Amino acid sequence: MVKKVFTQEVLASIPQMVADGMNRKEIAARIGCTPGSLSMRCSQYKISLRGPQRRKRKKSAKPRPAKHLTIKSSVILSHVARSHLRQRAEARGVTEAALVMLILETIARDNLYDAVLDDDKKSEAA
């Protein structure tokens, strides 16, 4: 006669084992089955094998940021501009590339094109 592994008592104890931090391999070893059988039975009986940390992390996950546009290009800067950029990046503790990205994102987000460029073309068009 085959011993029934997934009794009502065993099924009722699985959520507590999960809450105690046991993974599916440990639970399967304790009740005497394979991890695959455990997963299948838990699925059938709607018992979650995910630990509380995973569920909590998933609920409080930050929304995904918008997709980024990646532009690979080379920019030639004057020696003076490059020197100022390097100094400012070092002062902030970031790379020059990270600082350039931050500057461009700030200009785009806050629509600062005219303020940064400060050219006379806008006043001539008016």
C-alpha positions in Angstrom: 0.0 0.0 0.0 1.3 3.5 -1.0 1.6 6.0 1.8 -0.2 9.3 1.0 2.2 12.2 1.3 -0.1 15.1 0.8 -2.5 14.7 3.6 -4.7 17.5 4.8 -2.4 18.0 7.8 0.7 18.2 5.5 -1.1 20.6 3.1 -2.2 22.8 6.0 1.4 22.9 7.4 3.0 24.1 4.1 2.1 27.8 4.4 3.7 27.9 7.9 6.9 26.3 6.5 7.0 28.9 3.8 6.4 31.7 6.4 9.3 30.2 8.4 11.6 30.8 5.4 11.9 27.3 4.1 12.3 27.0 0.3 10.5 24.3 -1.8 13.5 21.9 -1.7 13.6 22.0 2.1 9.8 21.6 2.4 9.8 18.7 -0.1 12.6 16.9 1.9 10.7 17.4 5.1 7.4 15.9 3.8 9.1 13.2 1.7 8.4 14.2 -1.9 10.2 15.8 -4.8 10.2 19.6 -5.3 8.3 19.1 -8.6 5.5 17.1 -6.8 5.3 19.7 -4.1 5.0 22.5 -6.7 2.3 20.6 -8.6 0.2 19.8 -5.5 0.6 23.3 -4.1 -0.6 24.7 -7.4 -3.6 22.4 -7.4 -4.5 23.4 -3.9 -3.7 27.1 -4.4 -0.9 27.1 -1.8 1.8 29.7 -2.5 5.4 28.6 -2.2 6.6 32.2 -2.4 8.1 33.5 0.8 6.8 36.7 2.5 9.8 38.7 1.4 9.1 38.0 -2.3 5.5 38.9 -2.0 6.3 42.1 0.0 9.0 43.1 -2.4 6.7 42.6 -5.4 3.8 44.7 -3.9 6.1 47.6 -3.0 8.1 47.5 -6.2 8.7 50.9 -7.8 7.1 51.5 -11.2 9.3 50.9 -14.1 10.9 54.0 -15.5 10.0 55.0 -19.1 12.2 53.4 -21.8 15.4 55.3 -22.3 16.7 56.4 -25.7 20.3 55.4 -26.1 22.4 57.6 -28.4 25.9 56.6 -29.1 27.8 59.5 -30.5 31.0 61.4 -30.1 31.0 65.0 -29.1 34.0 67.2 -29.6 34.4 69.8 -26.9 36.9 72.6 -26.5 39.7 72.0 -24.0 38.2 74.7 -21.7 34.7 73.1 -21.8 36.0 69.6 -21.2 38.1 70.9 -18.3 35.1 72.5 -16.7 33.0 69.4 -17.3 35.6 67.2 -15.7 36.0 69.5 -12.7 32.2 69.6 -12.1 31.9 65.8 -12.5 34.7 65.2 -10.0 33.0 67.6 -7.5 29.8 65.7 -7.8 31.5 62.3 -7.6 30.3 61.1 -11.0 31.8 60.4 -14.4 31.8 63.0 -17.1 29.3 60.8 -19.1 26.9 60.6 -16.1 27.1 64.4 -15.7 26.4 65.0 -19.4 23.4 62.6 -19.2 22.1 64.4 -16.1 22.4 67.8 -17.7 20.6 66.7 -20.9 17.8 65.0 -19.0 17.3 68.1 -16.8 17.2 70.4 -19.9 14.7 68.1 -21.6 12.5 67.4 -18.5 12.3 71.1 -17.5 12.2 72.5 -21.1 15.3 74.7 -20.5 16.5 74.8 -24.1 16.0 78.5 -24.5 17.5 79.3 -21.1 20.6 77.2 -21.7 21.2 78.3 -25.2 20.3 81.9 -24.6 20.6 82.8 -28.2 19.3 85.8 -30.1 17.3 83.7 -32.6 14.2 83.6 -30.4 14.2 87.4 -30.0 14.7 87.9 -33.8 11.8 85.7 -34.6 9.5 87.7 -32.3 
